[in-house]
Amino acid sequence: MEFIKFILDLGPTVMMPIIIMALGLLFRQGFPKAFRSGLTIGIGFAGIFLVIGMLTSNLSPATQAMVKNWGLHLDVMDVGWPIAAAISFGTPIVPAVFALGLFINVVMLAMNWTKTMDIDLWNYWHFIFSGALVMYLTNSAVLGIIASGITIVIIFKLADWTQPYLEKVFNMPGISLPHTESISWAPLGIFFNSVIDKIPGINKIDINPEKIQERFGVFGEPMLIGLVLGAFIGALAGYDMKGIVQLSVNMAAVLFLMPRMVRILMEGLLPLSESGREYLNKRFPGKEVFIGLDAAVVIGNPSVMAVCLLMIPITLLLAAVLPGNRILPFTDLAGLPFCLLWAVAPTGGNVFRGLIISTIFMVGILYIATDLATVTTLMAKGVNFPFPEGTAAISSLDGGAHLIPYILFKIVEFFH
């Protein structure tokens, strides 16, 4: 546990370069090339997280202002993904799940049951979260570890299945996303997109930033889309002109900078991907392997960002009108791109369809987060999570987006 904590405390920007360099050496890259790839990827992740930090620091005050201006009062506070991570890392099954995850990945790769080589060790907390829910419910660490193992297998298979979308929509060949709160929704996103295909009239509507840019030139560029949407969010938040302009420019910066940070990341990943392919083809002719990464590498896509900025007021409106919803969206509103990624990807970047599917997803996420509030609150107290002042019950939109862990939790709850 001490060793795992030390590794996790390094954070993705340090942990990823070490992993990439080790893989590069394993694939016979040579130390200079492996070192450069690892460091470049670390820099890319640092850049991505800096831009995400800019997004969060600007959107959080805006969403807080919206909540206040709209007079929303619900009894469960959305304290963000850190609550799920804290619960996960505070459970005693952490070392077992890490060992199990690595073992399952190696076995599945060796037996051709998956093509995903998951190097995103930081987000193993998603798998641990699944086990933590079941362990709390049953008071059995063994059942918790089994639930984590089932989650791992399902997520790897979903990562394989959805990989073609990464190439076609996001232009990221050889990459998959075994990211639980994102990819759990991929089957539903693909299904709802196929339903929209069959609706006359609606199926002809295509609002895509790339097509907008082709038609309007500079006025259709992602940074201009960020500028307009930033102004829209600022106006809904009740900002004065200064605040609206500042938020607009910062959202423009997010949409402009994120793809460039991803390019830096890919500059480091491509040599590893090529050397890995060569290494595996020599030993296992025809074997294809995808590198499993954090969904952060694609959330800067203009279509994803446009949908998720528009979904902020829609999410607050849904929280206010949905009967039985108790969670007040707050902290995780800035993290909606992670939760709603697979509402947009199956549409090929169609913002109109992405909004429809995201709205359906968000209804489910709000109800799941509400349902998990009781168990989340008790588990949070168990790991001494700092509660916001005056808050009696907590949950998170991110926790509500963990669809596969939630389904397993409800199955066990039904039979328990």
C-alpha positions as CSV (number, residue, x, y, z in Angstrom):
1,M,0.0,0.0,0.0
2,E,2.9,2.4,0.8
3,F,4.5,1.7,-2.5
4,I,1.3,2.1,-4.5
5,K,0.6,5.4,-2.6
6,F,4.1,6.7,-3.4
7,I,3.5,5.9,-7.1
8,L,0.0,7.5,-7.2
9,D,1.3,10.6,-5.4
10,L,3.7,11.2,-8.2
11,G,0.6,12.1,-10.3
12,P,0.0,11.3,-14.0
13,T,2.5,13.8,-15.3
14,V,5.4,12.0,-13.6
15,M,4.0,8.4,-13.5
16,M,3.2,8.3,-17.2
17,P,6.7,9.2,-18.4
18,I,8.2,6.5,-16.2
19,I,5.7,3.9,-17.6
20,I,6.3,5.0,-21.2
21,M,10.1,4.9,-20.8
22,A,9.9,1.4,-19.3
23,L,7.7,0.2,-22.2
24,G,10.0,1.9,-24.7
25,L,13.0,0.0,-23.2
26,L,10.9,-3.2,-23.2
27,F,10.2,-2.7,-26.9
28,R,13.9,-2.2,-27.6
29,Q,13.6,1.5,-28.4
30,G,17.0,2.4,-26.9
31,F,17.3,4.7,-23.8
32,P,17.6,8.1,-25.6
33,K,14.5,7.5,-27.7
34,A,12.5,5.9,-24.8
35,F,13.5,8.8,-22.5
36,R,12.5,11.4,-25.0
37,S,9.1,9.7,-25.6
38,G,8.4,9.4,-21.9
39,L,9.3,13.0,-21.2
40,T,7.3,14.4,-24.2
41,I,4.2,12.5,-23.0
42,G,4.7,13.9,-19.5
43,I,4.9,17.4,-20.9
44,G,1.8,16.7,-23.0
45,F,-0.2,15.5,-20.0
46,A,1.1,18.5,-17.9
47,G,-0.2,20.8,-20.7
48,I,-3.6,19.0,-20.9
49,F,-4.1,19.2,-17.1
50,L,-3.1,22.9,-17.1
51,V,-5.8,23.6,-19.7
52,I,-8.3,21.5,-17.8
53,G,-7.3,23.5,-14.7
54,M,-8.0,26.7,-16.6
55,L,-11.4,25.3,-17.7
56,T,-12.3,24.3,-14.1
57,S,-11.1,27.5,-12.5
58,N,-13.2,29.6,-14.9
59,L,-16.3,27.5,-15.0
60,S,-16.6,26.7,-11.3
61,P,-17.4,30.4,-10.3
62,A,-19.7,30.7,-13.3
63,T,-21.7,27.6,-12.3
64,Q,-21.8,28.7,-8.7
65,A,-23.2,32.0,-9.8
66,M,-25.9,30.2,-11.9
67,V,-26.9,28.1,-9.0
68,K,-27.3,31.2,-6.8
69,N,-29.0,33.3,-9.4
70,W,-31.5,30.5,-10.3
71,G,-32.3,29.9,-6.6
72,L,-31.6,26.1,-6.8
73,H,-31.9,24.3,-3.4
74,L,-31.3,20.6,-3.3
75,D,-30.1,18.5,-0.3
76,V,-27.3,16.5,-1.9
77,M,-24.1,18.5,-2.8
78,D,-22.1,17.5,-5.9
79,V,-18.5,17.6,-4.4
80,G,-16.9,16.3,-7.6
81,W,-14.9,13.2,-8.6
82,P,-12.4,13.5,-5.7
83,I,-15.1,12.0,-3.4
84,A,-15.1,8.8,-5.5
85,A,-11.3,8.7,-5.7
86,A,-11.0,9.3,-1.9
87,I,-13.4,6.5,-1.2
88,S,-11.5,4.2,-3.6
89,F,-8.0,4.9,-2.3
90,G,-9.3,4.7,1.3
91,T,-10.4,1.1,1.0
92,P,-8.2,-1.9,1.9
93,I,-8.6,-3.6,-1.4
94,V,-6.4,-1.2,-3.3
95,P,-3.2,-3.4,-3.6
96,A,-5.3,-6.4,-4.5
97,V,-7.2,-4.6,-7.3
98,F,-3.9,-3.1,-8.7
99,A,-2.4,-6.6,-8.8
100,L,-5.6,-8.1,-10.3
101,G,-5.9,-5.3,-12.9
102,L,-2.3,-5.9,-14.2
103,F,-2.8,-9.6,-14.1
104,I,-6.1,-9.5,-16.0
105,N,-4.6,-7.1,-18.6
106,V,-1.6,-9.4,-19.2
107,V,-3.7,-12.5,-19.5
108,M,-6.3,-10.9,-21.8
109,L,-3.5,-9.6,-24.1
110,A,-1.7,-13.0,-24.2
111,M,-5.0,-14.8,-24.9
112,N,-6.1,-12.3,-27.5
113,W,-9.2,-11.4,-25.4
114,T,-8.3,-7.7,-25.6
115,K,-6.1,-5.4,-27.7
116,T,-5.9,-2.7,-25.0
117,M,-2.7,-2.4,-23.0
118,D,-3.9,-0.1,-20.2
119,I,-1.1,2.2,-19.0
120,D,-3.4,4.6,-17.3
121,L,-2.7,3.3,-13.8
122,W,-3.9,6.4,-12.0
123,N,-7.4,5.7,-13.2
124,Y,-7.4,2.2,-11.7
125,W,-9.3,4.0,-8.9
126,H,-12.4,3.6,-11.2
127,F,-12.1,-0.2,-10.8
128,I,-11.5,0.1,-7.1
129,F,-14.6,2.3,-6.8
130,S,-16.7,-0.5,-8.2
131,G,-15.2,-2.9,-5.7
132,A,-15.6,-0.4,-2.8
133,L,-19.4,-0.1,-3.5
134,V,-19.9,-3.8,-3.4
135,M,-17.5,-4.3,-0.4
136,Y,-19.4,-1.7,1.6
137,L,-22.8,-3.2,0.7
138,T,-21.8,-6.8,1.5
139,N,-19.0,-6.2,4.1
140,S,-16.9,-8.7,2.0
141,A,-13.6,-7.7,0.5
142,V,-13.6,-10.8,-1.7
143,L,-16.9,-9.8,-3.3
144,G,-15.5,-6.3,-3.7
145,I,-12.4,-7.6,-5.5
146,I,-14.5,-9.8,-7.7
147,A,-16.7,-6.8,-8.7
148,S,-13.5,-4.8,-9.5
149,G,-12.3,-7.7,-11.7
150,I,-15.6,-7.9,-13.6
151,T,-15.5,-4.1,-14.2
152,I,-11.9,-4.4,-15.5
153,V,-12.9,-7.1,-18.1
154,I,-16.0,-5.2,-19.3
155,I,-14.1,-1.8,-19.6
156,F,-11.2,-3.4,-21.6
157,K,-13.7,-5.0,-24.0
158,L,-15.6,-1.7,-24.4
159,A,-12.3,0.1,-25.0
160,D,-11.5,-2.4,-27.8
161,W,-15.0,-2.1,-29.3
162,T,-15.0,1.7,-29.4
163,Q,-11.4,2.2,-30.6
164,P,-12.4,2.7,-34.3
165,Y,-14.2,5.9,-33.1
166,L,-11.0,7.2,-31.7
167,E,-9.4,6.9,-35.1
168,K,-12.3,8.2,-37.2
169,V,-13.6,11.0,-35.0
170,F,-10.5,12.1,-33.0
171,N,-7.8,11.0,-35.4
172,M,-6.0,9.0,-32.7
173,P,-4.8,5.7,-34.2
174,G,-3.6,2.9,-31.9
175,I,-5.2,4.5,-28.8
176,S,-8.2,3.3,-26.7
177,L,-9.9,4.8,-23.7
178,P,-10.5,2.3,-20.8
179,H,-11.9,5.2,-18.8
180,T,-14.9,3.9,-16.7
181,E,-17.1,7.0,-16.3
182,S,-16.7,7.8,-20.0
183,I,-16.8,4.5,-21.8
184,S,-19.5,2.9,-19.7
185,W,-22.0,5.0,-21.7
186,A,-20.6,4.1,-25.2
187,P,-23.1,1.4,-26.0
188,L,-26.0,3.7,-25.1
189,G,-24.5,6.5,-27.1
190,I,-24.1,4.3,-30.2
191,F,-27.7,3.0,-29.7
192,F,-29.3,6.4,-29.4
193,N,-27.3,7.7,-32.4
194,S,-28.7,4.8,-34.5
195,V,-32.2,5.7,-33.3
196,I,-31.7,9.3,-34.5
197,D,-30.6,7.9,-37.8
198,K,-34.1,6.6,-38.3
199,I,-36.0,9.8,-37.5
200,P,-36.9,11.7,-40.7
201,G,-35.8,15.3,-40.7
202,I,-33.9,15.1,-37.5
203,N,-31.4,12.7,-39.0
204,K,-30.5,15.4,-41.6
205,I,-29.5,18.0,-39.1
206,D,-25.7,18.1,-38.8
207,I,-24.0,20.9,-36.8
208,N,-20.3,20.1,-36.8
209,P,-17.5,22.6,-35.9
210,E,-15.4,21.3,-38.8
211,K,-18.1,22.0,-41.3
212,I,-18.9,25.3,-39.7
213,Q,-15.2,26.3,-40.1
214,E,-15.2,25.2,-43.7
215,R,-18.2,27.5,-44.4
216,F,-17.3,30.5,-42.2
217,G,-13.5,30.4,-42.2
218,V,-12.0,32.2,-39.2
219,F,-15.4,32.8,-37.7
220,G,-16.0,29.1,-37.5
221,E,-12.7,28.2,-35.8
222,P,-12.9,26.4,-32.4
223,M,-11.5,29.4,-30.5
224,L,-14.4,31.5,-31.9
225,I,-16.9,28.8,-30.8
226,G,-15.3,28.9,-27.3
227,L,-15.6,32.7,-27.3
228,V,-19.3,32.7,-28.1
229,L,-20.1,29.8,-25.7
230,G,-18.1,31.5,-23.0
231,A,-20.1,34.7,-23.4
232,F,-23.3,32.6,-23.3
233,I,-22.3,30.9,-20.0
234,G,-21.2,34.3,-18.5
235,A,-24.5,35.9,-19.4
236,L,-26.4,33.0,-17.8
237,A,-24.2,33.4,-14.7
238,G,-25.2,37.1,-14.5
239,Y,-21.7,38.4,-15.0
240,D,-21.0,42.0,-15.8
241,M,-19.4,42.9,-19.2
242,K,-15.9,42.5,-17.7
243,G,-16.6,39.0,-16.4
244,I,-18.3,37.9,-19.6
245,V,-15.4,39.1,-21.7
246,Q,-12.8,37.4,-19.4
247,L,-14.8,34.1,-19.4
248,S,-15.2,34.3,-23.2
249,V,-11.5,34.7,-23.8
250,N,-10.6,31.9,-21.4
251,M,-13.0,29.5,-23.1
252,A,-11.5,30.5,-26.4
253,A,-8.1,29.7,-25.0
254,V,-9.2,26.3,-23.8
255,L,-10.5,25.3,-27.2
256,F,-7.4,26.7,-28.9
257,L,-4.8,25.2,-26.6
258,M,-6.2,21.7,-25.9
259,P,-5.7,20.2,-29.3
260,R,-2.1,21.6,-29.3
261,M,-1.4,19.9,-26.0
262,V,-2.8,16.6,-27.4
263,R,-0.4,17.0,-30.4
264,I,2.5,17.2,-28.0
265,L,1.2,14.0,-26.2
266,M,0.9,12.2,-29.6
267,E,4.4,13.2,-30.6
268,G,5.6,11.1,-27.6
269,L,3.2,8.3,-28.1
270,L,3.7,7.7,-31.8
271,P,7.3,6.4,-31.5
272,L,6.2,4.1,-28.7
273,S,3.3,2.9,-30.7
274,E,5.5,2.2,-33.8
275,S,8.2,0.4,-31.8
276,G,5.6,-1.6,-29.9
277,R,3.9,-2.7,-33.1
278,E,7.3,-3.8,-34.6
279,Y,8.3,-5.6,-31.4
280,L,5.0,-7.5,-31.2
281,N,4.9,-8.3,-34.9
282,K,8.2,-10.0,-34.7
283,R,7.1,-12.2,-31.8
284,F,3.4,-12.4,-32.5
285,P,2.8,-11.8,-36.3
286,G,-0.4,-9.9,-36.9
287,K,-1.1,-9.0,-33.2
288,E,-2.6,-5.5,-32.8
289,V,-2.3,-3.6,-29.5
290,F,-3.9,-0.4,-28.5
291,I,-2.4,1.9,-25.8
292,G,-5.1,2.6,-23.1
293,L,-5.1,6.2,-22.0
294,D,-7.1,8.7,-19.9
295,A,-10.1,10.3,-21.7
296,A,-8.4,13.6,-21.1
297,V,-6.5,13.2,-24.4
298,V,-9.7,13.7,-26.4
299,I,-12.0,16.0,-24.4
300,G,-10.6,19.1,-26.0
301,N,-12.3,18.1,-29.3
302,P,-14.4,21.2,-30.3
303,S,-17.6,19.2,-30.7
304,V,-17.2,17.7,-27.2
305,M,-16.4,21.0,-25.6
306,A,-19.3,22.8,-27.4
307,V,-21.8,20.2,-26.3
308,C,-20.5,20.2,-22.7
309,L,-20.6,24.0,-22.3
310,L,-24.1,24.0,-23.6
311,M,-25.0,21.1,-21.2
312,I,-24.1,23.2,-18.1
313,P,-27.3,25.2,-18.0
314,I,-29.3,22.2,-19.3
315,T,-27.9,20.0,-16.4
316,L,-28.9,22.7,-13.8
317,L,-32.4,22.9,-15.4
318,L,-32.8,19.1,-15.3
319,A,-31.7,19.0,-11.7
320,A,-34.4,21.6,-10.9
321,V,-37.3,19.9,-12.7
322,L,-36.6,16.1,-12.5
323,P,-38.9,14.5,-9.9
324,G,-36.9,12.6,-7.3
325,N,-33.6,14.2,-8.1
326,R,-31.8,15.4,-5.0
327,I,-28.3,16.3,-6.2
328,L,-27.3,19.9,-6.8
329,P,-24.8,19.9,-9.7
330,F,-21.7,21.9,-8.9
331,T,-18.1,20.8,-8.9
332,D,-18.4,18.2,-11.7
333,L,-20.0,20.6,-14.1
334,A,-16.5,21.5,-15.3
335,G,-15.8,17.8,-15.8
336,L,-18.8,17.1,-18.0
337,P,-16.6,16.3,-21.1
338,F,-15.4,13.2,-19.3
339,C,-19.0,12.1,-18.5
340,L,-20.6,13.0,-21.9
341,L,-17.8,12.1,-24.3
342,W,-19.6,9.1,-25.7
343,A,-22.7,11.1,-26.3
344,V,-20.7,13.0,-28.9
345,A,-18.2,10.5,-30.3
346,P,-20.8,8.1,-32.0
347,T,-22.3,11.1,-33.8
348,G,-19.0,11.9,-35.6
349,G,-18.9,15.3,-33.8
350,N,-22.5,16.4,-34.6
351,V,-23.3,18.9,-31.8
352,F,-27.1,18.7,-32.4
353,R,-27.2,15.0,-31.9
354,G,-24.6,15.2,-29.1
355,L,-26.9,17.6,-27.2
356,I,-29.9,15.2,-27.5
357,I,-27.9,12.2,-26.3
358,S,-26.1,14.1,-23.6
359,T,-29.5,15.2,-22.2
360,I,-30.6,11.6,-22.0
361,F,-27.3,10.6,-20.4
362,M,-27.6,13.4,-17.8
363,V,-31.1,12.3,-16.7
364,G,-29.5,8.9,-15.9
365,I,-26.4,10.4,-14.3
366,L,-28.5,12.6,-12.0
367,Y,-30.7,9.7,-10.8
368,I,-27.7,7.4,-10.3
369,A,-25.8,10.1,-8.3
370,T,-29.0,10.7,-6.2
371,D,-29.4,6.9,-5.6
372,L,-25.7,6.6,-4.5
373,A,-25.9,9.6,-2.2
374,T,-26.6,7.6,1.0
375,V,-23.9,5.1,0.5
376,T,-21.4,7.8,-0.8
377,T,-22.0,9.9,2.3
378,L,-21.4,7.0,4.7
379,M,-18.3,5.9,2.8
380,A,-17.0,9.4,2.7
381,K,-17.3,9.7,6.5
382,G,-15.4,6.4,6.7
383,V,-12.4,7.8,4.9
384,N,-12.6,11.2,6.6
385,F,-13.5,13.2,3.5
386,P,-13.8,16.9,4.3
387,F,-17.5,17.8,4.0
388,P,-18.4,21.4,2.8
389,E,-19.8,23.5,5.6
390,G,-23.5,22.9,6.2
391,T,-23.7,19.9,3.9
392,A,-25.3,16.7,5.3
393,A,-25.3,14.5,2.2
394,I,-22.8,14.4,-0.7
395,S,-22.5,12.6,-4.1
396,S,-21.0,13.5,-7.5
397,L,-22.0,13.6,-11.2
398,D,-18.8,11.7,-11.9
399,G,-19.9,9.0,-9.4
400,G,-23.3,8.9,-11.2
401,A,-21.4,8.4,-14.5
402,H,-19.8,5.2,-13.3
403,L,-22.6,3.1,-15.0
404,I,-20.9,-0.3,-15.0
405,P,-20.0,-0.2,-11.3
406,Y,-23.5,1.1,-10.5
407,I,-25.1,-1.8,-12.4
408,L,-22.9,-4.3,-10.6
409,F,-23.8,-2.6,-7.3
410,K,-27.5,-2.9,-7.9
411,I,-27.3,-6.5,-9.0
412,V,-25.5,-7.4,-5.8
413,E,-27.9,-5.3,-3.8
414,F,-30.9,-7.2,-5.4
415,F,-29.5,-10.6,-4.4
416,H,-28.0,-9.5,-1.0
